[in-house]
Amino acid sequence: MDIRIGHGYDVHRLAEGLRLVIGGIEIEHTKGCLAHSDGDVAIHAICDAMLGALALGDIGKLFPDTSEEFKGIDSKILLRRVCDIIAEQGYTISNIDCTIALQRPKLRPHIDTMRQTLADVIGFDVDRISIKATTTEHLGFEGEEQGISAHAVALLTR
Ligand SMILES: [Zn+2]
């Protein structure tokens, strides 16, 4: 069996009055992520982890932020496309673990909805995707609420 691991990291700047979309769902907040797409930092990190596992570059290469096609796009569509690419290479996604760093709002009440939403897009069982959230104790850009970051790892098998 061929086992591949990949890591992804993404950051978006926060700005007042924008929609906040994380983990495939919209979350009520006063700020949202500035981005060419919907700015879903968790999905972007997960896509990069999957692409990284197969050394296929990153979502910036696949879905350029200069393209009108991807302006304001729902990142779940990008995730689905990445899953199709992984499948075309003959790989199955074994599991994903993602950590989101932000000060506010509290994500705990939304975590299971995010996991189920992303598991449905990917097409595997919800127990194969872990999403965790952490504050950075008011330290750094996440702690000062200037931005949100996410890390993800993905394990693929063939
Ligand atoms: Zn991003």
Boltz pocket constraint, residues with backbone or C-beta under 6 A from the ligand:
constraints:
  - pocket:
      binder: B
      contacts: [[A, 10], [A, 11], [A, 12], [A, 35], [A, 39], [A, 40], [A, 41], [A, 44]]
      max_distance: 6.0
